[in-house]
Amino acid sequence: MGIKIALGRMCLELEQVLDGIYVTMLFYDRERNNIFHGAGPSIPVEFFDFFTNINEQGILDENCASCGRAIYTQEVVQTDIGTSSLWTNVKESVIKYGFKSCTSIPFFTHTGRLAGTFAHYSNKPNNRLTQDEVEMIQEKTSMFSFDIQRISDFIHEYTQVGNTRLTI
């Protein structure tokens, strides 16, 4: 089974367990400070222009949405999109899809290097994951650490030539 299909299936499995949550997997290129869509089978493909815009504008930092904060702190970040200051500059791009809260969980390669973040979007405000749910997601992700490493290495090679648009 291809890596992309396996990661998409993992997202779907998580969505079945996490009621009312839409899961997307985003990969991070530290050298270029860019974030790329990896998997998110239940989210409209147009939504991922959001991340391309962040890359092209060069605004990814610790104050850029839940994912930016999760990447920079390497900690789980749970926010209400409508009220959190992390979403101030990008909220309109996300709210139009009906998303009202987001939990971002960083994930790592098998060597322990930050590879990206899982973004869990909900149509309900302040819809937070429990500690047990976060741990379940982290455990499931660790089963794919070698595949994550391969994709992370591919992104690194691809962005060396300055590409900011990438769909894995």
Helices and strands as residue ranges (DSSP letters): H 3-17, E 21-29, E 34-39, G 45-48, H 49-57, H 65-73, E 77-80, G 85-87, H 91-95, E 101-108, E 114-122, H 131-142, H 145-159
